[in-house]
Amino acid sequence: MKARVHVMLKDRVLDPQGEAVRHALGHMGFDGVAGVRQGKVIELDLTATDAASAEAEVKEMCEKLLANTVIEKYTIEIA
């Protein structure tokens, strides 16, 4: 079973990397970009066979290590 975790800064948290990308895109002629938020994607290969237990385990991983829940939000996809 595979899990994909998308981690992004919360909306109220300043994203200097995203702002740098937006600024660079503007200099490259892409003037239609009003904002950029940058995040990360983590893919996990799991041995679990039950989707519900796999999601619960990945949620625990996110809460303990994969995301800083003070400033980041995350979503989980199980496939």
C-alpha positions as CSV (number, residue, x, y, z in Angstrom):
1,M,0.0,0.0,0.0
2,K,1.3,3.5,-0.8
3,A,0.6,6.8,1.0
4,R,1.3,10.2,-0.2
5,V,1.5,13.1,2.3
6,H,1.2,16.7,1.1
7,V,2.7,19.2,3.6
8,M,2.1,23.0,3.2
9,L,2.6,26.0,5.4
10,K,-0.6,27.2,7.0
11,D,-2.2,30.1,5.2
12,R,-1.3,32.6,7.9
13,V,2.4,31.7,7.9
14,L,4.7,33.7,5.7
15,D,6.2,31.6,2.9
16,P,9.6,33.2,1.9
17,Q,10.4,30.4,-0.6
18,G,7.1,30.7,-2.3
19,E,7.6,34.5,-2.5
20,A,11.0,34.0,-4.0
21,V,9.6,31.7,-6.7
22,R,6.8,34.2,-7.4
23,H,9.3,37.0,-7.8
24,A,11.6,34.9,-10.1
25,L,8.6,34.0,-12.2
26,G,7.7,37.7,-12.6
27,H,11.3,38.4,-13.8
28,M,11.0,35.6,-16.3
29,G,7.9,37.3,-17.8
30,F,5.2,35.3,-16.0
31,D,3.3,38.3,-14.7
32,G,0.0,36.5,-14.1
33,V,1.2,34.8,-10.9
34,A,-0.3,36.6,-7.9
35,G,1.1,34.2,-5.2
36,V,3.0,31.0,-4.7
37,R,3.0,28.6,-1.7
38,Q,5.7,26.0,-1.7
39,G,5.4,22.6,0.1
40,K,6.6,19.1,0.1
41,V,5.3,15.7,-0.9
42,I,6.4,12.6,1.0
43,E,5.6,9.1,-0.5
44,L,5.6,6.1,1.8
45,D,5.5,2.4,0.9
46,L,3.6,0.7,3.7
47,T,3.2,-2.9,4.6
48,A,-0.4,-2.3,5.9
49,T,-3.2,-4.0,4.0
50,D,-6.1,-2.1,5.6
51,A,-6.5,1.5,4.3
52,A,-8.1,2.8,7.5
53,S,-5.2,1.5,9.7
54,A,-2.7,2.7,7.2
55,E,-4.2,6.2,7.3
56,A,-4.2,6.2,11.1
57,E,-0.5,5.2,11.1
58,V,0.5,7.9,8.6
59,K,-1.5,10.5,10.6
60,E,0.6,9.6,13.6
61,M,3.8,9.8,11.6
62,C,2.7,13.3,10.4
63,E,1.9,14.5,14.0
64,K,5.2,13.2,15.3
65,L,7.7,13.8,12.5
66,L,6.6,14.6,9.0
67,A,4.9,17.9,9.6
68,N,5.4,20.7,12.1
69,T,1.8,21.1,13.0
70,V,2.3,24.5,14.6
71,I,3.0,26.1,11.2
72,E,2.2,23.3,8.7
73,K,-1.0,21.5,7.5
74,Y,-1.0,18.2,5.7
75,T,-3.3,15.9,3.7
76,I,-3.0,12.2,3.3
77,E,-3.7,10.0,0.2
78,I,-3.8,6.2,0.6
79,A,-3.6,4.1,-2.5
